[in-house]
Amino acid sequence: MLIDTREPPSSDDGLPAWEPNWAMWLRVALAIGLGWVATASAGVLAVLLIFASFAAACSAVAVVFDYWGGLSEWQQ
């Protein structure tokens, strides 16, 4: 049986619950704007704008879930 006795890190360095995450909302607005412009465009430009909109949406998700280390800190 493995029991984790480590103390969790303090959450004092995060944003307060009432403060909006402006980095995320900027990326969400960018994704929506690029998607809207992509619907008005045609051809290769529309495809590039759709890819850029998808990248901005993925970036917004990455801002919210900022820990992508996985098991990189795991030691046996």
N, C-alpha and C positions, 0 to 999 in steps of 0.2 A: 504494500500500500504506500502511495506517495502522498504526503501532506505538504502543501505549499504554505510555508510559515513566513514568507516575505510580506512586508508591509506594503500596501498599495501606495503609489505615488500621490502626493498631495495635488489637489485640483485647484490650487490657488492661482496658477498661471493661466487658466482658461478665461474665456469671456464670461461676464455675468449673464445670467439667463435673460435679462431684459435687453441686452445690447445686441443689435442685429449683426450678423456676419456679412460685412460689406463685400469682402472678397468673393464670397459665394454668390451674393446677389448680383454683383457685377458680371460674373461669368454666366449666370442664368439669363440676365438681360441680353448679353451678347449672343448667347445661343438662340434666344427667341428672335432677336433682330436679324441675325444671319439666316435663320430659317425662313423668316418672312420675306427677306430679300431674295432668297433662293426660289421661293414660289413665284416671284415676279420675273425671274430670269429664265434663260433657256440655254440649252446646250452644255458645253463644258464648264462654263461659268457657274451654272446652277449646280452641277455636280461638285465643283470645288467649294461652293458656299455650303452645300449640305455637309460635306466632310468637315469644314471649319465649324459649322454649328454643332456637329457631333463631338468634335474635339473640345469645344467650349463646354458642352454639357458634361463630358467626362471629367474635365478639369474642375467643374463645380462639385461633382461628386467626390473628387479627390481632395478638395478643400474641406469638405464635411468630414470625411473619413481619412484623417491625415496620417494614420499609422498603417503603413504598408510593409513594415519590416517582416511580418510573419514570424518565422522561427529563426530569424537571423541572430537573435540574442540568446538562443537556446544553447545551453552547455550541459554536458553530461558529467 
